[in-house]
């Protein structure tokens, strides 16, 4: 079954190398391959299916729309599906949080929302430079890739990536006041660094190795941007849509970014969709200045509205809070005691098991593949890909959550 892929598909394929089977069906947190083997999914489509595979409510709304001959492709024209999504997003997400944002429908991938944010920040401020953090992942197109620090990803660009100053993430040098460092770069006339248009951050670095940033640090960053008239852009593509416990990962800090990028699970069941949220005074675009043939995909809008209804009606944030406690306790009581070199960290249902001190990539790769053989799908992130990333659907049943954690525990015990 794999021969057509290996023969005809580009060498750029990646996840299929980690999970060498042909997946055929999926429901909730379970994946089934063509041989009939079932796997617990701690990957969630890289964060694209927070509400589980083929969520019956969301899928039902999409099927109903299709059966009614609803328009599927409309670029940025007005449709009932778009009106319904905007109304639902405002009523259920933005207004209850006191957030006043304009909504831009970007091309269907998260990196397009980041590109739009970069263009708009530079247009609004008239400045070119951007600050981003070391350990960041913001996308694979050229502007987003300039923000991203992973050497292998950057190497694929084939050209210099400029216009960005990378700042040490706060966990890298605990003794360094990174807020003061950034302010010095912005204000010292001998820093040699151009004042930025924006600081772009993930409130929870995911692919950087699972690092939830301290609330106080996020608040101080907001204050710095205010003092220096620099825009604060939060990339919530992976850690948003409930993944951290709140709908937006920055909510816990009580801050309001100037712009927010949203994608992945905003599309409900893996439908492609990306948004740029911006404060109204920043909406200085001229018509058609940032376009895309598939912006505002209508099926994605239908699925997104249904997903918001699931989030609210099923109290997904409360579910995540309860399951976070289960994972945190399991990590402390059953994973960390396996070996003193294991470090765990996380928030909500986004957790990392850091094996950097125990062989790094070689061990994490072996553990990932053994977990896959035993029926658990998870990926690796961070420096040297040494961190096992646990990212199950937010709606996962508690018994399946524990079953997946137990597979990981047993593999780690066996290998260590």
N, C-alpha and C positions, 0 to 999 in steps of 0.2 A: 504493500500500500504506500510505502514512503518513496518508492523509486521515482514516480513522476515529479515529486517535489525536489529530490536531490538532483535529478537530471535536468529539469527545466527552470527551477526557481533560482533566483539570484543568490549568490553567496552571502548577501547582506542579511538573510534571515537569521534570527537570533533565538527567540524563545523556544522554537521547535527543537533546537539543539539541546536545550535543558530538559524538555519534556517530550522525548522521542516516541510519540504514539499519535494515532489519528483520533482526535476527539470527535464524537458524533452527536451526542445530546448533552443537555445540561438542564438542571432545575435547582433553584435555590443555591446551596453551597456545594452541590455535587456535580461532577463531570463524569461522563461515561464515554469510553472509547469504543472503537468498532469491534474490539474483541469482547466487549461486555464488562470490562473492568471499571470499577467506580473509584473515583478519587475525591477526597475532600479538598476544596479549593481555598487555599490561603493566599491567593494571588489576585483574584477578583478582576481579571482583565486589566492589570496594572492600575486598578482603581476605577475602572469604567463601569463596574456592575455592583455598586454599593448595596443595591436592593436585591441582589441575588440574580442568578441567571433565569431568564424567562419568568420574571415576576408576574404572577397571573393577572393581577389588577392592571399593571402597566401594559402588559401584552394585550389584554382584552381591549383596552382603549385604542391601541394602535390598530388592531384587527377591525374594530368597529369603524374606525376612520377610513381604512382601506375599503371596506365593504360598502361604505357610503359614497365612494368615488370622490372623496375629499382631494383637493389639489395637493400634489406631492412636491412639485418644484415651482417655486415662486420668486426666487432671488430675494429682494427686499420689499416686494409688493405687499400690500395689506391683505391679510387673510383672517378668517375667524380663528384659526389655530394660533396665529401669532397674538391676536388680541386676547384670547383666553389665557395664553401663557403669561403675557405681560401682567394681566390683571391678577392672576394667581400668585405670581412671583412678588408683586407689590404687596398684596394683602397678607400673604402667609409668611414671607421671608423678610422683605425690606422694612415695611412699615412697623411690624412688631419690634424690630431692633432699632428703630429710629434712624434708619439709613436712607438718605436721600441721594439716589444714584440714577443717572441716565443709563440706559441699556443699549449697548452696541452689539448687534449680531454679527459675529466674525465668520471667517471660513470655519470649516467643521472640526478643526483640530486645535488643541490647546496652544500650540506654538504660534498659531495665527493671532490668538488673543494677545499673546506676549508681544508679537511684532507690532500690533496695533497700539499697545500701551507705550512701546518705545517711540514710535512715530509721533504719537500725540504728546508725550512728555516733552520731546524735543521741539515740537511745534509750539506748544504753550509757553515754554520757558525761553526758547531761543538758544538754549545751551545744548551741547552735543554729548558730553560725557555722561556715563551712567555708573553708579556704584552698585556692585553686586557682591555677594559673599562667596568665599571659598567653600567648596562643598555643594554649591548650588547646581540644580538642574532645572532649566527653564525651556528646553526644546531643542530641536535639531535644525531648524532653518537658520539662516545666517545671523540675523540679529539676536535671536534667542540663544543660539550657540555661542555667541560672543559673551553672553552672561554665564553660560554653563562652564564648569571648571573641569569636568572629567576629561583627562588627557586623550583617551581613545576616541571619544566623541569629537573633540576639537580637532584631532588629527585628520578626521575625515573631511574637513572643510577644504583642504587643499589650497588655502589662501590665508593670509594673516587675518586675525579676528581682532578688530580694534574698537575704540570708542567706549571701553569699559575699564574701570579700575576695580580690581578685586580686593576686598577687605577680609582679613582673617575672621572666620566665624567665631562667635564668643566662646565656644567650647574648646577652641584650638589652643589658646593661650589664656588660661584663667586669670593670670596676673595682669593682662593687658585690658585696659578700659577701651573697648573698641568704639564706643560712642565718642569719647574724647578724641580718639585717634581720627575718626572720620571728620569731626569738627575741625581738628587741626589741619587736615588735608584741604578742607573747604575754605579756611580763613587765612592760613599762613601764606604770605606772598612769596615764600621760598619753598613751598611744598612741592612745586613742580607738577601739581595735579590740577587739572581744570575742574572748577566747581561743577557738580553734576546737575543734570536736569531732574534726576530722580534716583532714589535708592530702591532697588527691586529686591525683595526678600520673600522667602517662604517662612511663614510663622512656625512651620514644622519642616525641617529639612528631611525629605524622605530618601531620595536616591543618594544623598550625601552620607547616609548611615543611620537614619532615624534619630534626629535630634530636635525635640520640642524646645523652642526658645523660651527662656525665662520671661514671665509676664513683665517684670520690672524692666528688663532689657528692651522689650517691645514698646513699652510706654516711653522709655527714654529715647528710643529711636524716633517715635512720633514727635516728641518734643523737639528733638534736634532738627528734624525736617521743618517744623514750624518756625523755629528760630532762624534757620538759614534759607527759608523760602525755596525748599527743595521738595519735590513731590515724593510721596511714599506710595509705592506700588506693591501690593501683596499678591503673590502668585499662589492662588488657592486651588490650582488645578487638581492636585492629587490629595491634599489634606483637607479639602473642602467637602461640601455636600454631606456633612455629618460625620466624616471619618474621624475627626478629633473629639467628637462628643457634642460639639455645637455645630450648627450648619456651616458657619465660617470659622476657620481655625484661629482667627485673630480675635474673636469675640471674648475669649477668656481674659484678654488684656484690657478690654474696655476701650479700645482705640478705633478710630475710623480712618482707614486708608483713603488716599485721594483717588486711587484706582484699584480695582480688584480683577484679576483674571480668573475665570471659571470655565471648566470644561469637564472631561471625563464623565462622572456620574450625573452631571446636570442633564445628560441625555437619557436618563432613566434606566434603560436596559442595554446600554452599550451603543445607543444610537449616537452618531457623530454630531457634536454640538459644542460651540464655544461662545462665551460672552466676555465682553469688557464692560465692567461697571465703572462709571466715572462720576465725580461730583459735577453737577450741572454747569458750573462756571467754567469747567475745563472742556466742555463740548464745543471746541472751536473748529471742528471738521467742516470743510466745504462739501457739498453733495458729491458723492462718488470718489472722495479722496482716498478711501480705503475700502475696496470692494472684494467680491469673491462670488463665483457662480453659485456656490452651495451654502452661502450664508443664510441662516434661518431655515434650515431643512425642516420641512413641514412635519414629517413623521417624528423627527426629533422634538419638535415643539409639542406635539401631542403627547409623546412619551415623557417629556420633561414636566409638563403640567401634572400628569398622572403620578409621577415620582414625588412631586411636591406634596400631593395629596396623601401619598403613602407616608412620607416623612412626618406630616402633621397628624394624620388620623391614627397611625400606628405608634405614635410617640417614639420614633426611631432614636431621637436623642436620649430618651430615658433608657431604651434598650442598650444603647452603646455604653452609657454610664454603668449599667449593671454588669455588662460583659467585660468592660475594662477592669473591674474589680476582680473578676474571675481570672483574667489573663495576668494581671499584676501579681495576684497571690500565687498562681502557678509558677510564674517566673521566679519569684522569691523562694518558694518552698521546694520546687521540684527541678528547676532548670539550673539556677545558680549553684546549688550545692553539688552538682555533678563534678565541677572542677572550679578551682579558685580563679582560673583565668577567664571564665565566661563572664561577660558583662551584658546586662539587659537594660533596655530603656524603651519608653514608648508613651503613647497617649491614646485615649479612645481605643479604637481597634486598628492601630498602626504601631507595631512593635518590632524591635530588632534584637537579635541575639548575636552579639559581637564576639567573633572568634579570632580577633586580630592577634591576641597574645598566644594563640595555640596553633599557629601554622597558617593563619590567614586564608588566602584563596584556596590553597590545596585542601584544607580541611573543610571549609565552607562548601566547596564544590562536591566533595565526597558526601557530606551530610545531605546536601540538597538532592543529589541523585539517589541516595539510599532512601530518603523520605519519599521520593517519587515512586521508587520500587515498592514501597510499603503503603502507597495510596494517599500521599499528601503532596499537593502542589504548592511550592513556595519558591521565591526567587532570592537572589543575592544582590546587595547594594553596598555602597560605601567605598572607602579606600581599599584597594586591592580586592574588592568584592568580598570582603571578609565578614560582612554582616548578613545574617539570614533575616529576610523581611517577612513578617507575618501580617497579612492584610486580608482577613476573611470578609465575606459580605457582612454588612452591618446587621442583617436580618438572620444571620446564622442561628440555628437552634443551639441551645446551650450544650446539649449532649454531643452534637457534632463539633462544636468548638473544643470541648474537652477531649474528644476523640482525636482531633488533629493535634492538639498540644501533646497528647500522650504518645502519638507516633514520633513527634520530634524528640520528646524526652527519651524514649527508648532507643532511638538511633544515636543520640548523643551519648547515652550511657554505654552503648555497645562500642562506639568508636573511640571513646575516651577512657 
